[in-house]
């Protein structure tokens, strides 16, 4: 299934329980589409969410509301059923907001083009934490709930780990000599995977963030603009050559191609039942791939292991050893609009605002 959105979409997300998918567009509009296995996408709603581009979109409150982040520095909560504005943080950041994820049931995190990460208390309508670990745009974020640590990647070529319990930047990687564009946590919290502009996947062991422990180069030289975790051993990559690939981690290998766009991939998301993979690119197309059918033939296919060591790792992954929050030198600047991991539903988010 596919549909022409009429403009490039920077962010997409699926409803947590029904067959709805949302897309945030470069012109500030938000589109909602209904889908099923036997028919095409049907638009349910379209409205102007922001004055400038809508860079991130997430269903929250069990799908009752959508939160969007924009280049106009604002964060907006909208009612899914009526399209009415629920809450609007007009000056959430001093610069364009590029990423948005859920942290806990009552907090969200946002990252902007200046490298600032903020955590918001949705009950108090206030910023509870602010981290300025980076010197360039925040390209991706993910959250380790067991340790209350927020992991962010940036165009400055570094990865940071922000401790919400201490309100400090606990660790920051050395400069990777390339922009880090996307990030996921895998292997039951033992590995952090980052996509880069030159196409290399950097694998960091948890607690050893100064330098990566493995590199996977088989996607190079195509920029890995977005990563989507499928399970603890597999992820889906979206690259600037338009190709979507299923990739195994430890052992590292390209398992199979999944699909393609004509232009660079912008965002990826999974449906509530994991049956459909949604993708957007610079071709203004929203495509839904039947992941069940695509992966059916790959069961038992381990692909060709390459690029790095096997599943065993000598690092003591359970320890938080890196404590130096010193910032590395600034990398090259490229304002891509890559976005982080799926935002989980929150309880009654913004309902009292």
C-alpha positions as CSV (number, residue, x, y, z in Angstrom):
1,X,0.0,0.0,0.0
2,X,1.2,3.5,-0.7
3,X,-0.2,7.0,-1.1
4,X,1.3,10.3,-2.3
5,X,1.1,12.8,0.6
6,X,1.7,15.8,-1.6
7,X,4.7,16.9,0.4
8,X,7.6,15.2,2.2
9,X,6.9,13.6,5.6
10,X,9.5,14.0,8.3
11,X,7.7,11.8,10.9
12,X,5.2,8.9,11.0
13,X,3.6,6.8,13.7
14,X,1.0,4.1,14.1
15,X,-2.0,4.1,16.5
16,X,-1.3,1.7,19.4
17,X,-4.5,-0.4,19.0
18,X,-6.3,0.4,15.7
19,X,-5.4,0.7,12.0
20,X,-4.5,4.3,11.9
21,X,-1.2,5.9,10.8
22,X,-0.2,9.5,11.1
23,X,2.3,11.6,9.1
24,X,3.8,15.0,9.9
25,X,4.7,17.0,6.8
26,X,7.2,19.5,5.8
27,X,4.5,22.1,5.3
28,X,3.3,21.8,8.9
29,X,0.2,19.6,8.1
30,X,-0.7,16.4,10.0
31,X,-2.4,13.6,8.0
32,X,-4.3,10.7,9.5
33,X,-5.0,7.6,7.4
34,X,-6.9,4.4,7.9
35,X,-5.6,1.1,6.4
36,X,-6.3,-2.6,6.3
37,X,-4.9,-5.6,4.5
38,X,-7.2,-5.6,1.6
39,X,-7.6,-1.9,0.6
40,X,-5.6,1.2,0.0
41,X,-4.9,4.0,2.5
42,X,-7.9,6.3,3.2
43,X,-7.4,9.7,4.6
44,X,-9.5,10.4,7.8
45,X,-8.2,13.8,8.7
46,X,-5.9,16.6,7.6
47,X,-5.2,19.8,9.5
48,X,-2.5,22.4,9.9
49,X,-0.6,21.5,13.1
50,X,2.3,24.0,12.9
51,X,3.4,27.1,11.1
52,X,6.6,25.4,10.0
53,X,7.6,21.8,9.3
54,X,6.2,19.0,11.5
55,X,9.3,17.0,12.3
56,X,8.0,14.4,14.8
57,X,4.7,12.8,15.5
58,X,3.5,10.3,18.1
59,X,0.2,8.8,19.3
60,X,-0.2,9.0,23.1
61,X,-2.9,8.5,25.7
62,X,-3.7,5.1,24.3
63,X,-4.2,6.7,20.9
64,X,-6.6,9.5,22.0
65,X,-4.1,12.2,21.2
66,X,-1.1,13.0,19.0
67,X,1.9,15.0,20.0
68,X,3.9,16.8,17.3
69,X,7.2,18.7,17.4
70,X,8.1,21.4,14.9
71,X,10.7,23.6,13.4
72,X,8.7,26.5,14.8
73,X,10.1,25.6,18.3
74,X,6.8,24.3,19.6
75,X,5.2,21.0,20.8
76,X,1.5,20.5,20.2
77,X,-1.0,17.9,21.6
78,X,-4.0,17.3,19.4
79,X,-7.2,15.2,19.9
80,X,-7.3,12.4,17.4
81,X,-11.1,12.2,17.2
82,X,-11.9,15.9,16.8
83,X,-8.6,17.4,15.6
84,X,-8.9,20.0,18.4
85,X,-5.9,21.5,20.1
86,X,-5.4,20.1,23.6
87,X,-2.2,21.9,24.6
88,X,0.4,24.0,22.8
89,X,3.9,24.7,24.2
90,X,4.8,27.5,21.9
91,X,8.4,28.1,22.9
92,X,9.4,24.7,24.0
93,X,12.9,25.2,22.7
94,X,15.0,28.2,21.5
95,X,15.6,26.4,18.2
96,X,13.7,24.0,15.9
97,X,12.6,20.8,17.7
98,X,13.9,17.8,15.8
99,X,13.1,14.7,18.0
100,X,10.5,13.7,20.5
101,X,10.1,10.5,22.6
102,X,8.2,9.3,25.6
103,X,10.2,8.8,28.8
104,X,7.8,7.8,31.5
105,X,4.0,8.0,31.9
106,X,4.2,11.6,32.8
107,X,7.4,12.8,31.0
108,X,8.5,13.3,27.5
109,X,11.9,14.3,26.0
110,X,12.6,16.6,23.1
111,X,15.8,17.5,21.2
112,X,16.5,20.6,19.1
113,X,18.8,21.8,16.3
114,X,21.2,23.4,18.8
115,X,21.9,20.2,20.6
116,X,19.7,20.8,23.7
117,X,17.7,18.0,25.2
118,X,14.7,18.8,27.5
119,X,12.6,16.5,29.6
120,X,9.1,17.8,30.3
121,X,6.8,17.1,33.2
122,X,3.4,16.9,31.6
123,X,1.5,17.3,34.9
124,X,3.3,20.5,35.8
125,X,3.7,21.8,32.2
126,X,7.3,22.5,32.9
127,X,10.8,21.5,32.0
128,X,12.1,19.1,34.7
129,X,15.6,18.5,33.1
130,X,17.7,20.2,30.5
131,X,20.9,18.8,29.1
132,X,23.3,20.7,26.8
133,X,25.8,17.9,26.0
134,X,25.9,18.5,22.2
135,X,27.1,21.2,19.9
136,X,24.8,20.3,16.9
137,X,21.3,19.0,16.2
138,X,19.9,16.1,18.1
139,X,19.3,13.4,15.5
140,X,17.9,10.6,17.7
141,X,17.0,9.6,21.2
142,X,16.0,6.5,23.1
143,X,15.4,5.7,26.7
144,X,16.6,2.9,29.1
145,X,13.8,2.7,31.6
146,X,15.5,0.3,34.0
147,X,18.4,2.7,34.6
148,X,16.5,6.0,33.9
149,X,19.0,7.1,31.3
150,X,18.3,9.0,28.1
151,X,20.6,8.2,25.2
152,X,20.9,10.8,22.4
153,X,22.9,11.1,19.2
154,X,23.9,14.3,17.5
155,X,25.2,15.8,14.3
156,X,28.4,16.7,16.2
157,X,29.4,13.1,16.0
158,X,28.9,12.1,19.6
159,X,26.5,10.0,21.7
160,X,25.5,11.1,25.2
161,X,24.0,9.3,28.2
162,X,21.9,11.6,30.4
163,X,21.0,10.4,33.9
164,X,17.6,11.5,34.9
165,X,18.1,10.5,38.6
166,X,21.2,12.8,39.0
167,X,20.2,15.4,36.3
168,X,23.7,15.1,34.9
169,X,25.3,14.0,31.6
170,X,26.8,10.7,32.8
171,X,28.9,9.9,29.7
172,X,29.7,11.1,26.2
173,X,31.5,9.3,23.4
174,X,34.6,10.5,21.7
175,X,34.1,12.3,18.4
176,X,33.3,9.6,15.8
177,X,34.5,11.7,12.8
178,X,31.0,11.4,11.3
179,X,27.5,12.5,12.1
180,X,25.5,10.1,14.2
181,X,22.0,10.0,12.7
182,X,20.0,7.4,14.6
183,X,20.1,5.2,17.7
184,X,18.4,2.1,19.2
185,X,19.1,-0.1,22.3
186,X,19.3,-3.9,21.6
187,X,20.5,-7.2,23.1
188,X,18.4,-6.7,26.2
189,X,20.1,-3.4,27.0
190,X,23.6,-4.6,26.4
191,X,24.2,-2.8,23.1
192,X,23.6,0.7,21.7
193,X,23.5,0.8,17.9
194,X,24.1,4.1,16.0
195,X,23.6,4.8,12.3
196,X,26.1,7.2,10.7
197,X,26.4,9.4,7.7
198,X,29.0,7.2,6.0
199,X,26.9,4.1,6.4
200,X,28.7,2.4,9.2
201,X,26.7,1.0,12.2
202,X,28.6,1.7,15.4
203,X,28.0,-0.7,18.3
204,X,28.6,0.5,21.8
205,X,28.6,-1.7,24.9
206,X,26.5,-0.4,27.7
207,X,28.7,1.2,30.3
208,X,31.6,1.6,27.8
209,X,30.5,4.6,25.8
210,X,33.8,6.3,25.0
211,X,34.4,4.3,21.9
212,X,32.4,1.7,20.0
213,X,33.1,-2.0,20.5
214,X,32.2,-3.1,17.0
215,X,31.6,-1.6,13.5
216,X,29.4,-3.0,10.8
217,X,30.3,-1.5,7.4
218,X,28.2,-3.5,4.9
219,X,25.7,-0.7,4.4
220,X,28.4,1.9,3.5
221,X,28.7,4.3,1.7
222,X,24.9,4.9,2.1
223,X,24.0,7.1,5.0
224,X,21.9,5.3,7.7
225,X,19.4,8.0,8.4
226,X,16.9,6.0,10.5
227,X,16.9,2.8,12.6
228,X,13.9,0.8,13.8
229,X,14.3,-2.0,16.3
230,X,12.4,-5.1,15.3
231,X,13.4,-7.3,18.2
232,X,16.5,-7.8,20.4
233,X,18.5,-9.3,17.5
234,X,17.2,-7.5,14.4
235,X,16.7,-4.0,13.3
236,X,15.5,-2.3,10.1
237,X,17.6,0.4,8.5
238,X,16.6,3.2,6.2
239,X,19.3,4.6,4.0
240,X,19.8,7.6,1.7
241,X,19.8,5.2,-1.3
242,X,16.1,4.6,-0.6
243,X,16.7,0.9,0.5
244,X,15.1,-0.6,3.6
245,X,17.1,-3.6,5.0
246,X,16.7,-6.1,7.7
247,X,19.9,-6.3,9.6
248,X,21.0,-8.8,12.3
249,X,23.1,-7.7,15.2
250,X,25.8,-9.9,16.8
251,X,26.4,-11.7,14.5
252,X,26.2,-8.7,12.2
253,X,24.8,-9.3,8.8
254,X,22.4,-8.0,6.2
255,X,19.6,-10.6,6.4
256,X,17.5,-9.3,3.4
257,X,16.1,-6.2,1.7
258,X,12.6,-5.3,2.7
259,X,11.6,-2.6,0.2
260,X,12.6,0.7,-1.4
261,X,11.8,4.3,-2.2
262,X,13.2,6.3,-5.1
263,X,14.7,8.8,-2.7
264,X,16.4,8.9,0.8
265,X,14.4,7.3,3.6
266,X,13.1,9.8,6.2
267,X,11.3,7.7,8.9
268,X,10.2,4.2,9.8
269,X,7.5,2.9,12.2
270,X,5.8,-0.4,13.1
271,X,2.0,-1.0,13.3
272,X,0.4,-1.9,16.6
273,X,0.4,-5.6,15.7
274,X,3.8,-5.5,14.0
275,X,2.2,-6.6,10.7
276,X,3.0,-3.5,8.8
277,X,6.1,-1.4,8.4
278,X,5.5,2.2,7.5
279,X,8.1,4.2,5.6
280,X,8.4,7.8,4.3
281,X,11.1,9.3,2.1
282,X,12.0,12.4,0.1
283,X,9.6,11.3,-2.6
284,X,6.5,12.4,-0.7
285,X,5.3,8.8,-0.5
286,X,3.9,7.0,2.5
287,X,4.3,3.2,2.0
288,X,3.0,0.3,4.1
289,X,4.9,-3.0,3.7
290,X,3.3,-6.3,4.9
291,X,6.2,-7.3,7.1
292,X,4.7,-10.7,7.9
293,X,4.7,-11.7,4.3
294,X,8.2,-10.2,3.6
295,X,9.8,-11.9,6.6
296,X,8.0,-15.3,6.1
297,X,10.7,-16.5,3.8
298,X,13.6,-15.3,5.9
299,X,13.0,-17.6,8.9
300,X,16.1,-19.6,9.5
301,X,18.1,-17.4,7.0
302,X,21.0,-16.1,9.0
303,X,22.5,-14.2,6.1
304,X,26.3,-13.7,5.7
305,X,28.0,-12.8,8.9
306,X,30.5,-10.0,8.4
307,X,32.1,-6.8,9.7
308,X,32.4,-7.7,13.4
309,X,32.8,-10.3,16.1
310,X,30.1,-12.8,17.1
311,X,27.5,-12.6,19.8
312,X,29.9,-13.0,22.8
313,X,31.4,-9.8,24.2
314,X,34.1,-9.4,26.8
315,X,32.8,-6.0,28.1
316,X,31.1,-6.0,31.5
317,X,27.9,-4.6,30.0
318,X,25.9,-4.4,33.2
319,X,28.2,-1.7,34.7
320,X,27.8,2.0,34.2
321,X,31.5,2.8,34.0
322,X,31.8,6.0,31.9
323,X,31.3,9.1,34.0
324,X,33.1,11.8,32.1
325,X,30.7,14.2,30.6
326,X,33.3,16.2,28.7
327,X,32.1,17.3,25.3
328,X,34.0,16.2,22.1
329,X,34.9,18.6,19.3
330,X,32.1,19.7,17.0
331,X,31.5,17.7,13.8
332,X,30.3,18.8,10.4
333,X,26.8,20.2,10.2
334,X,24.0,18.6,8.1
335,X,20.4,19.4,9.2
336,X,18.9,16.0,8.4
337,X,15.6,15.3,9.9
338,X,16.2,11.8,11.1
339,X,14.0,10.8,14.1
340,X,14.3,8.4,17.1
341,X,12.5,5.4,18.3
342,X,8.7,4.7,18.8
343,X,7.0,6.8,21.5
344,X,5.0,4.6,23.8
345,X,1.6,5.6,25.0
346,X,1.3,7.8,28.1
347,X,-1.5,8.1,30.7
348,X,-3.6,11.2,30.3
349,X,-0.9,13.2,28.7
350,X,-1.7,16.9,28.6
351,X,-5.3,16.2,29.5
352,X,-5.3,18.8,32.2
353,X,-3.6,21.5,30.2
